[in-house]
Each structure stands twice: as C-alpha cells, then as structure tokens.
Amino acid sequence: MSDFDLIIVGSGPAGSAAAVTAAKAGLSVALIDKAAFPRDKLCGGLFTGRSEKAMRAIFGREVNDELFVTSNHMRFLAKGRVLADIPNAPPVHLTMRRDFDAMLHAEALKAGAVPYLGTPITELGNNTLLLRDGSKLGFKAMIGADGVNSFVARSLFGRPFDPETIGFGLEIETPLTASRDSAVEVDFDAASWGYGWAFPKRKTVTVGVGGINSRNVDMKANMAAYVSQTGSDPSLRYKGQYLPFGDYKKHPGREHILLAGDAAGLVDPITGEGIALAMESGHHAACAVIEALAADQPQTALPRYLKLVKPIHRSLDQAKMWRMIMFPKATEGYFKKAFERGSSLQMKYLELLAGEAEYADLRGALLRRIPKLGWRLIKHRLGFRGPT
C-alpha cells in the first residue's frame, strides 16, 4: 500500500489547485482522476476576471493567446430579444476546458503530485481507498474535487446532491461561422430559473442552456429552441450534465475529508462562475489540510476549511437573493425591464463577470428595490393584474 499525506480525487481546477498548493507546502500528494488528460468537460468556458486572479495567485500563470480568446463585447437577451448590446464591456476570456484543465493538471504534476489516472475509486474507507486496478492507497486527509456527481460526496452523505435544487445543462460545440460576431451572449429566458449561453471561441461557439432541473420539464425543448435562435447546427448531439446552481453544501466534508469545487456545490447561479470558485476552494481546502496536519490534528481540517470558504458561501447566499428577483414569474419582467433601461445594473453585472465587483456592492440596489418587489409579489399572489 502506498501512503500519502493527502489524496485528491479529481484533477479539474479545484483538484489541481489543491494539489499545487499542498505539494508546494511539502505534503506528499496523490492525484486521482477516473479520466486521463486531456479530457472533455461540459462547461461554457467563460473565464472571468476573478478566475484570472485565482489562476495567477495559485498557479502563477497568466492569460495567453494559446489557451484563451478575449472579448469585450457582451449581449444580453430575453428569448432572442436584445436587452442590452455592450461593445465596450470589461473584457472576459473564453477557453476550451479540455485544454485548460490539461494545463492545470500538468502544473499539479510539475509541483510534485503523483498521478493515478484512468482508474476510478471502488471503495473508500476512513484512511484508505481502493482503485479499480487493485491499487490500495492510504491517506491522512482527502479532498474530493470530483465534480457534481462526486463519489466522495456520495460516500460521505449517501448522495452527491439534492435532486430538488440541482441544475441541469445541455451544450453543443457548433462551428464558428463568418456571420457570427465576437459577442458573448447570455439569454435570461432560454430556460426556467436559468439562462442560455453562446460563447465564441477560436473555431467554435459553445452553445448551451441550463437551469434548475426540477423547474424545467423539457430541457431538450429549451435547447432545441435556443439552438435555432442562435443559428447553430441542429444536427449536433447534445452533451448533458447536472450543474450546481448555488445550492452549496453548508458542511462540505467530514473531519479530514473535504469537498471542493462542483463537489461542494460552488457555482454562482447568476453569473455561472464556477472555475474561479473551484480554484479558490481547492486552494482553501489544501491550506486547511496543511494547517491540520501541521498541528497533528487531521480531524480539524473541516472547521479550518469552513473559515476559509466563508466568503464564498456568503457571496453565494447573496447571489441567491438576486436570483429571487431575476427568475420568479412575479418579478422576472421587472428585472428585465430594469436591466434593459438601466445602464447601472448592466455595468454592475459586467463588473461581477470581470471580477471587479462583489455581490456586497449590489446590496444597496437590492434594498432599494425590495419595497416595490414586495408589492409586486403580493399582487401576483392575489391574482391582481392591474397597472404596476
């Protein structure tokens, strides 16, 4: 049996960030992934300013032309109707997750992590695990960064997510045509309690829809309509995946076993930000393990981790408050009108995407809207359809 200080399951942004952080601190690290790299991943590939900062801080890497396409043209729609077309927005970057994740994985190996690839875990104990190829590994601490269908989360809690609150997304990679401009598009009406995205890359456009699964009885129909709306190739086969949609795990782990990234439910339900939160949470989880092992108290890793991820949890709580304005039937029209008319609301959203603002910066705008929104909700419940 091979023994490690830390075993990390999953080598996406969260797992690779954890591996780099722990290995550079001198821990012996095993990095397990059921896939070999490069591998595909359903994701729009929007790389925000917050992601850029996290990648620089954790991996020491900068955005480059080899992996990223940069756009400062944003377009927001509602069922194809343009709410705002902003050609000089703060820049965002777009990447192909197949290439991006392979780069991060390579950085983890360069830092000293030992890879175990292409063979999933079949058994997980308190301090040991068994791989399908028969390998048995021991660990003092573990970080589950193995995605929304996390084996580690399932082993801890019986299921990896709550089916009532989980999101679901469908996506295609359609060829980039000469008639397609460079605008990054978000359609707030492409799915119920969700949105559609069309993100142009170097040779293709990533087109998809996502929303809370329980509120979308026919996501394939939503996707077909959005594919038609965006002029995408209707013959392409859809890729589907469950998506965390702001319903994060309040206790992301147990004692010396932690969850990070999608496995912990850390995806912003408004901006779709997941890559930055994955890298940040992976780094925080590794820091918690480093501290816990240094104190010879691996069982204290979870409370240490909770202190570090508290700002992320707080941000997601605030995002869920905004979601209650954007998506319910009683208020969604109000939000769209306010977004269409209000350049300040548009800019705040763009600043969130660019990593230049936090939800706390929008608190004043939310408080000012609560009385009017409350009255709209009361009228909606009473069935009143008079003027607003």
C-alpha positions in Angstrom: 0.0 0.0 0.0 1.2 3.5 -0.9 0.7 6.2 1.8 0.2 9.9 1.3 -0.4 12.9 3.5 -3.2 14.0 1.1 -5.2 12.3 -1.6 -7.1 14.5 -4.0 -9.9 13.0 -6.1 -10.4 14.9 -9.3 -7.9 16.9 -11.3 -10.0 19.7 -12.6 -9.5 23.3 -11.5 -10.3 22.6 -7.8 -8.2 19.4 -7.6 -5.2 20.8 -9.4 -5.3 24.0 -7.3 -5.3 21.8 -4.2 -2.5 19.6 -5.5 -0.3 22.6 -6.4 -0.9 24.3 -3.0 -0.3 21.1 -0.9 2.7 19.8 -2.9 4.5 23.2 -2.8 4.0 23.1 1.0 5.9 19.8 1.2 3.0 17.4 1.6 3.1 14.1 -0.2 0.1 14.2 -2.6 -1.7 11.7 -4.8 -3.9 13.0 -7.5 -6.6 10.6 -8.7 -8.9 11.1 -11.7 -11.1 8.5 -13.4 -10.1 10.1 -16.8 -6.8 10.6 -18.5 -5.9 14.1 -19.7 -6.7 15.8 -21.9 -10.4 15.1 -21.4 -13.7 16.9 -22.3 -15.8 18.8 -19.8 -19.3 20.3 -20.2 -18.7 24.0 -19.5 -19.3 27.2 -21.3 -15.6 28.1 -20.7 -16.2 31.7 -19.6 -13.1 32.7 -17.8 -13.8 35.8 -15.7 -11.5 38.4 -14.1 -11.9 36.5 -10.8 -10.7 33.3 -12.5 -7.8 35.2 -13.9 -6.8 36.5 -10.5 -7.1 33.0 -8.9 -5.0 31.3 -11.7 -2.3 33.9 -11.2 -2.2 33.6 -7.4 -2.3 29.8 -7.3 -0.6 28.6 -10.4 1.5 31.6 -11.4 0.0 31.5 -14.9 -1.3 34.4 -17.0 -4.0 34.5 -19.6 -2.4 33.9 -23.0 -3.4 33.6 -26.6 -2.7 29.9 -26.8 -5.5 28.9 -24.4 -7.8 31.9 -24.3 -9.8 34.2 -26.6 -10.7 37.6 -25.2 -13.9 39.6 -25.9 -15.2 42.9 -24.6 -18.5 42.6 -26.5 -21.4 41.4 -24.3 -25.0 40.9 -25.4 -27.9 40.1 -23.1 -31.2 38.8 -24.4 -34.7 37.5 -23.4 -36.0 34.9 -25.8 -33.9 36.4 -28.6 -34.9 40.0 -27.9 -31.9 42.1 -27.2 -32.0 43.8 -23.7 -28.5 45.3 -24.0 -25.7 45.2 -26.5 -22.5 46.4 -25.0 -19.5 46.6 -27.4 -17.0 48.1 -24.9 -17.6 45.9 -21.8 -14.9 44.9 -19.3 -13.0 42.1 -21.0 -13.8 38.4 -20.4 -11.8 35.4 -21.6 -13.0 32.2 -23.1 -11.3 28.8 -23.1 -11.8 25.2 -24.0 -11.9 23.2 -20.8 -10.2 20.2 -22.5 -7.0 22.3 -23.0 -7.3 24.5 -19.9 -7.8 21.6 -17.4 -4.9 19.7 -19.0 -2.7 22.7 -18.4 -3.7 22.9 -14.7 -3.2 19.1 -14.3 0.3 19.5 -15.8 1.1 22.2 -13.2 0.0 19.9 -10.4 2.3 17.2 -11.6 5.1 19.7 -12.0 4.6 20.7 -8.4 5.1 17.0 -7.3 1.7 15.4 -7.2 1.7 11.7 -8.0 -0.9 10.8 -10.7 -3.3 7.9 -10.7 -5.3 8.3 -13.9 -7.9 6.4 -15.8 -8.9 4.2 -12.9 -11.8 5.2 -10.5 -12.2 4.6 -6.8 -14.2 1.5 -6.0 -14.0 1.6 -2.2 -13.4 4.5 0.2 -12.6 4.0 3.9 -11.7 6.4 6.7 -8.0 6.4 5.8 -7.7 4.1 2.8 -9.1 3.6 -0.7 -9.1 1.0 -3.4 -8.8 1.7 -7.1 -10.4 -0.4 -9.8 -7.0 -1.6 -10.9 -6.4 -3.1 -7.4 -4.1 -0.3 -6.1 -4.6 0.4 -2.4 -3.7 3.9 -1.1 -3.6 5.3 2.4 -4.1 9.0 3.4 -4.1 11.3 6.4 -6.5 13.7 4.6 -8.6 13.8 1.4 -10.1 16.4 -0.8 -12.9 15.4 -3.1 -12.8 17.6 -6.1 -14.5 15.1 -8.3 -17.4 17.1 -9.7 -21.1 17.4 -9.3 -21.5 13.5 -9.3 -18.8 13.3 -6.6 -18.0 9.7 -5.5 -16.5 11.2 -2.3 -19.7 13.2 -1.5 -21.8 10.1 -2.2 -19.7 8.1 0.2 -20.0 10.7 2.9 -23.6 11.7 2.6 -25.4 8.9 0.6 -25.9 11.1 -2.5 -23.8 13.8 -4.2 -26.6 16.5 -4.5 -30.2 17.3 -3.7 -32.3 16.5 -6.8 -34.8 19.3 -6.0 -32.2 22.0 -6.2 -29.6 20.7 -8.6 -29.3 22.3 -12.0 -29.0 20.6 -15.4 -27.4 21.8 -18.6 -27.2 20.8 -22.2 -24.5 22.0 -24.6 -23.0 21.7 -28.1 -19.9 23.0 -29.7 -21.0 24.4 -33.0 -18.8 25.7 -35.8 -17.9 29.4 -35.8 -19.4 30.9 -39.0 -18.3 34.1 -40.7 -21.6 35.7 -40.0 -21.2 35.3 -36.2 -19.7 38.3 -34.4 -17.5 38.1 -31.3 -20.2 38.9 -28.8 -20.5 36.8 -25.6 -24.3 36.2 -25.3 -26.5 35.4 -22.3 -30.2 34.9 -22.7 -32.1 35.2 -19.5 -35.2 33.4 -20.9 -33.7 30.3 -22.5 -34.6 28.1 -19.5 -36.7 28.5 -16.4 -34.7 29.6 -13.4 -31.6 29.6 -15.6 -30.3 31.0 -18.9 -28.7 30.2 -22.2 -25.2 31.0 -23.3 -23.4 31.4 -26.6 -19.6 31.8 -26.1 -17.5 32.2 -29.2 -14.1 30.5 -29.2 -11.3 30.4 -31.8 -13.0 27.9 -34.1 -16.3 27.1 -32.4 -19.1 28.6 -30.4 -20.1 26.9 -27.1 -23.9 27.0 -27.1 -26.0 25.7 -24.1 -28.9 26.1 -21.8 -29.1 25.4 -18.1 -31.5 25.9 -15.2 -32.8 24.2 -12.1 -33.7 20.7 -13.2 -37.0 20.4 -11.3 -38.3 23.6 -12.9 -37.6 22.5 -16.5 -39.8 19.6 -17.5 -38.3 19.5 -21.1 -34.8 20.9 -21.2 -34.2 19.3 -24.6 -37.0 21.5 -26.0 -35.4 24.6 -24.4 -32.1 23.6 -26.0 -33.7 23.0 -29.4 -35.3 26.4 -29.4 -32.0 28.1 -28.3 -30.0 26.2 -31.0 -32.5 27.5 -33.6 -32.4 31.0 -32.1 -28.5 31.2 -32.3 -28.4 29.7 -35.8 -26.4 26.7 -34.6 -26.1 23.3 -36.2 -29.2 21.4 -35.2 -27.7 18.0 -36.1 -25.1 18.1 -33.3 -25.7 15.8 -30.4 -26.3 17.4 -27.1 -24.0 16.8 -24.1 -25.8 16.9 -20.8 -24.7 17.2 -17.2 -26.0 18.1 -13.8 -24.9 21.6 -12.6 -24.6 23.0 -9.1 -26.7 26.2 -9.1 -25.9 28.0 -5.9 -27.1 25.2 -3.5 -23.7 24.7 -1.9 -23.0 22.2 0.9 -23.0 24.0 4.2 -20.8 21.3 5.6 -18.5 20.4 2.7 -17.0 17.3 4.1 -16.4 15.4 7.4 -13.4 15.9 9.7 -10.3 15.1 7.5 -12.3 14.6 4.2 -13.2 17.8 2.4 -15.1 18.7 -0.7 -14.2 21.5 -3.2 -15.4 23.0 -6.4 -18.5 21.4 -8.0 -18.4 18.6 -5.5 -19.1 21.2 -2.8 -21.8 22.9 -5.0 -19.8 26.0 -5.5 -21.2 27.6 -8.7 -22.7 31.1 -8.9 -26.4 30.8 -10.0 -26.4 34.3 -11.6 -23.1 34.6 -13.4 -22.4 30.9 -13.8 -19.0 31.5 -12.2 -17.6 28.1 -11.3 -13.9 28.0 -12.4 -12.8 30.7 -10.0 -14.7 29.2 -7.1 -13.2 25.8 -7.9 -9.6 27.1 -7.9 -10.2 29.2 -4.8 -12.0 26.4 -2.8 -9.3 23.9 -3.8 -6.6 26.2 -2.6 -8.5 26.8 0.7 -9.1 23.1 1.2 -5.4 22.4 0.8 -4.5 25.2 3.2 -6.9 23.8 5.8 -5.3 20.3 5.4 -1.8 21.8 5.7 -2.7 23.5 8.9 -4.5 20.5 10.3 -1.6 18.1 9.6 1.0 20.6 11.0 -1.0 20.5 14.2 -1.2 16.7 14.1 -5.0 17.1 14.1 -6.2 16.0 10.7 -9.8 15.8 12.1 -9.8 19.6 12.4 -9.4 20.1 8.7 -13.2 20.8 8.1 -13.6 23.6 10.7 -10.4 25.2 9.4 -11.8 24.9 5.8 -15.2 26.4 6.7 -13.5 29.6 8.0 -11.6 29.9 4.7 -14.6 29.3 2.4 -17.0 31.5 4.4 -16.6 34.5 2.0 -17.5 32.2 -0.9 -20.6 30.9 0.9 -21.6 34.5 1.8 -21.3 35.5 -1.9 -23.5 32.6 -3.0 -26.1 33.5 -0.4 -26.2 37.0 -1.8 -26.4 35.6 -5.4 -29.4 33.5 -4.3 -31.1 36.7 -3.1 -30.7 38.2 -6.5 -32.0 35.0 -8.1 -35.3 35.6 -6.3 -35.6 38.9 -8.2 -34.5 37.6 -11.6 -36.3 34.3 -12.0 -39.7 34.1 -10.3 -42.7 34.8 -12.6 -43.9 37.6 -10.4 -40.6 39.6 -10.7 -38.8 38.5 -13.8 -40.4 41.1 -16.0 -39.4 43.8 -13.6 -35.8 42.6 -13.7 -35.7 42.5 -17.5 -37.1 46.0 -17.8 -34.7 47.3 -15.2 -31.8 45.6 -17.0 -32.9 46.9 -20.4 -33.4 50.5 -19.1 -30.6 50.7 -16.5 -27.0 51.1 -17.6 -26.0 51.0 -13.9 -27.5 47.5 -13.5 -25.8 46.3 -16.7 -22.5 47.6 -15.6 -22.7 46.0 -12.1 -23.4 42.7 -13.8 -20.4 43.2 -16.1 -18.2 44.2 -13.2 -19.2 40.9 -11.4 -18.2 38.9 -14.5 -14.9 40.9 -14.8 -14.1 40.3 -11.1 -14.2 44.0 -10.4 -17.3 43.8 -8.0 -18.8 41.6 -5.4 -22.5 41.0 -4.6 -22.0 43.1 -1.5 -21.5 46.1 -3.9 -25.1 45.5 -5.2 -26.7 45.3 -1.7 -27.8 49.0 -1.8 -29.5 48.4 -5.2 -31.3 45.4 -3.9 -32.5 47.1 -0.7 -33.9 50.0 -2.8 -35.9 47.5 -4.9 -37.4 45.4 -2.1 -40.5 47.5 -1.3 -41.6 47.6 -5.0 -40.8 43.9 -5.5 -42.7 43.0 -2.3 -45.8 44.8 -3.6 -45.5 43.0 -7.0 -45.3 39.7 -5.2 -48.4 40.4 -3.2 -50.4 41.4 -6.3 -49.2 38.3 -8.1 -50.4 36.1 -5.2 -53.7 37.8 -5.1 -54.1 37.5 -8.9 -54.3 41.2 -9.4 -53.3 42.2 -13.0 -53.8 46.0 -12.8 -51.1 48.5 -13.7 -47.8 48.4 -11.9 
